[in-house]
């Protein structure tokens, strides 16, 4: 009898573990990209709004946050029970998306909604941005989801006022300098990701921190040559952060192409933006390996991080060119 009871219990545990694995696999599926122009048009028609300058970019930000919260499995980064507790790749994907959400929300509050440096910031954006910078792993009192959901409500309010001719205080200024300033943030983020991805294979690196400056000194002595390597357990973390970052940027840049079209055409920069989107879309190809491989650059096994780094690096270089066109073209 005891043996039978033990067998039943073991079978139950095995079935439960199998179901948790299946659920974790389903929750790990990354959301598809969405058509930002069509989706924003449908939203505007449904809510009786007109599409004005800034509507598509604002709606895209709202939809990205909504996807982050309501995709399969919901928001997983702060889960304290299986299978979310045991998942690693999706929380890092979520963090990559969240970083881009925070950056563009700051650009909305700091630049896009203001005509000049001394103009008053928008009341809804001033409330939304701090909420999006809330701890992404908080479970209770308050939870990350509740804060990000509240931020989305403020962004929705801003979008409604933006399309309302009776609410002229809500504005979106699609200027070249505004776009260039946000692109500078994106450039920095992608540059860092590219370095972290490339560091999956440790290589000696010459320290170029003070190159071109003969006066400035570091706070503490630094070696001329250093070995830079991403820890083995963090390789897949960086990879999926890059996937999430790229997914969010594809949506945002596509919206930017619509709202900033006159500026991009005037600077002859539209094709440069489209090339950035194309490079980032390549980062979303299916990963057929069950694990992120970390072979040598020319070794027998693939190195997924180096492949990802090549796409990120090309997008990074194209953003530098685009920013130059906006500032000097």
N, C-alpha and C positions, 0 to 999 in steps of 0.2 A: 504493500500500500504506500509506504514511504517512497519507494522507488518510482511508483506511478505518479505520485504527487510532485516529486522532483522533476520528472520528465515533462509533466504538464506545465510546470512553472518555467522550466528552461525553454520550452517551445513558445510559451507566451512572450518571454523576454526576447527570443529570437525574432518572432513576428513583429513585435513592437520596434525592435532595432531596425528591421528591414523597412518598415513603414516610415520611420524617421529618416532613413537614408533617402528613400524615394521623395519624401516631402522636402528634404534639404536640397535634393537635386532640382526639384521643380522651383523652389524659391531662388535657386542660384541662376536661373535663366534671366539674362539681361533684357530690359525692355527694348522694343524696336524704336527706331527713330520715327518721328511723326512729321507730317507735312505742315510746317508752321503757318504758311500763308493760307492754305485751305482751312485749317483748324481755327485760325483766328477769324476768318471770314464767317464760318459757321457760328462761332461764338457771338460775333457782333450781330449777326442776323437774328439769332435766338434771343438776344437781350435788347434788341431794338436800338443798337448803337451803330454809328458810322466808323469806318476805318480811317483814322487820321494818322499823321506822322507820329510814330512811337507806339501805335497800337499793337503792331505785330511783335515787336520786341518785348513789350510789357506782357502781352498774352503768353508769349513763349516762356518767359521767366515763371509765370504763374503755372503753366502746364508742366514745366520741368519739376517744380516743387511738388505739384500734385502727383506726378509720376513717382517721385522719390518716396512719397508717403503711402501710395496706394497700389504700387506694382504687386506682383505675386509675392505673397509673404509679408507685404507691407514694409515698414521701415524696420530694419533688422539690427542696426548697429548697437542698439541698447537692449537687445533681447537677453533675458536671464534664464530662459528655459530652452531645452532642445526643441527643434534642431537649430534654431537661430544662434543659441549660445555656442554651438560647435562650429558654426560657419565662419569662414575667414575671408573668402574672396569677395562676396557681395558687400560686406561692411566696408571694405576698402574701395570698391566701386562706388558705393554711396558717398564716401568721403571725397573722392575725386569730383563727383558731381557737385557736392555741397560747397567745395572750395570755389568753383566757378560761379555758383549761385551767389555766394557771398561777395565775390569780386564785382559781378555785374550789378548787384543790389547797391553796393557802395558807389559805383559809377552813376547809377540812377540818382542817388541822393546827392552826390557831390557835383556831378557835371551835367548829365542829360536833362535834368529837370530845372536847371538854373541858367539864367541868361548871362550872369557874370559872377565874379567871386564874392561880391557884396550883396547879392540878391538873397531873398529869404528861401530857405529850403522847404520842400513840400512836406506838409504835415503828416501825410500817410507814409511817405518814404522814410521820414525821420523815425517813425515808429517801427516800420518793417525791418530796416537794416539791423538794428541791435538784436532783434528776435532771431534773425537768421544766424547770428554769431553766437548763439547759445550753445552750450556744451552738447556735442552730437551724441554723447553716450549716456545722457541723463535719462533715467527710467521713470522716476516719480518726483513730484512736488517741485517744479513741474516737469513734465516729460518733454523730451526733444520734439516729439510729434506735435504736442499742443502748442509749443512756441512757434514752430515752423508753419503750422496751420493758421495761427493768428497772424503771422507775417503775410501769408497768402491772402488773408481777408483784407488787410490794409492795401496790398498791391491791387487787389480786385477793385477796391474803392477808388484808388488812384486811376485805374484804367477807365472806370465809369466816368469820373470827372474829366479825364483827358478827352473823351469823346463828346462831352457835353458843352455846347457853345455858351451855356449860361454859367459855366464854371471856369472862367479864363485863368484862374490862379494855378490850375494844373496844366503844365506845359511839358513838352519834350523837344529839346533843341538838337536837331540832327546836324551838328557842325563838325567840320574836319578836326578841330582841336579836341573836341569832346571824345570823338572816336579814337584819335591817336593816343589820348591819355589812358583810355581803357585798354587799348592794344598793348601799351607799355606794361601793364599788369599781366596780361596774358603772355607776353614775351618772357617775362621773368619766371612765371610759373612753368612754362614749357621748357625753358632753359634748365631749370632745376630738375624737372622730371627726366630730361634727356641725360643729364649727368648721372642721376641715380640709376637709371636703366642701364647705361653703359658701364657703370661700376659693378654690374653683376659679375663681371670677370675682372678681378683685381689686377690693376696695371700701375706701374710707377708713373707718376704725373708730376711734371714740373710746375712749381707754384707760380702762378701768374697773377696773383692777387693785386700786386702793386705795379704791374707792368705799365710803363708810360708815365709813371709819376716818380720824380726824383726827390721829392720832399717828404711825403707822407710816410710815417713809420707805423708798423703794427703795434698793438698794445703789448703783445708778448712775442718773443722770438719764434719764428716759424721756419721749418726746414725747406730747403730749396727743392727737394724731391720728396714726395710722399706717396705711400701706397693707399689708394682709395678703393674700397670694396664694400659693396652692399652686403650686410650680413646674410648668410644663407637662408635663414628663416624669414627674411623680409623681402626676398626676391619676388615672390608671387604677390606680396602686398603692394609693392611699387608698380608691378605690372598692371594690376587691376585698378589701382588709383589712376594710372595713365589711361586705361580704358574708359573709366567713368568721366575723367576730365575731357577726353576727346568726344565722348558721346554728348556731353552738355554743350561743348563748344560748337559742334556741328549744328545743333539746333539754334544756338544764339547767333552764330555768324550768318546762317541762312536768313534769320529775321533781320539782322543788320543790313544784309544786302537789299532788303525791301525798304526799310525805313531810311537808310542813308543813300538810296539810289542816286539822287541828284548830285550829292557830294562825290560819290564814287565815279560817276560818269564825268563830272567836271575835271576830276583829277586823273581820269583814264586809269582808274585803279580797280574797276569791277572785276577784271579778269584775274588780278592778283588775289582778290578775296576768294574767288571761285577756286583758285588753285590751292589755297589753304584748306578749304573745305574738302577738296578732293584728297589731299594728303591725309587729313584726319579720318575720312571715311575708310581709308585702307586699314586703320587701326581697329575697325569693328568687324573684320573678317572672323569667321568662326575659328575657335581654338579646338582642334581635333584631339590634341593630347590631353589625357586626364590630369596631367600635372604640367606646371611651367618648367620646361627643360632649361638647363643652364650649361650647355656644352660650350667648348671653346669656340672662338670665332670661326676657325677653319677646321674644327674637329669633326668627329664622327656624328655627334648628336647636335641637334639644332639648339640655338640659344634664342628663346622667344623674347627675352628682354632686349637683345641687340636688334632684333627685327623691329620691335616696337620703337626703340630709340631712333632708328633710321627714319621712320615716318614722322615722329615727333620733332626730330632735328630739322627735317625739311620744312615742316610747318612753321617751326620757330624762325628759320631763315626767311621764309616768305613773309612772315609777320613783320620782321625788321624792314624788309623792302616796302611793304605796304605802308608802314608807319612813316617811312621816309617820303613816299609819294604824297601822303596826306599833309606832311609838314612842309615839304619843299616843292612838290609838283605843281 
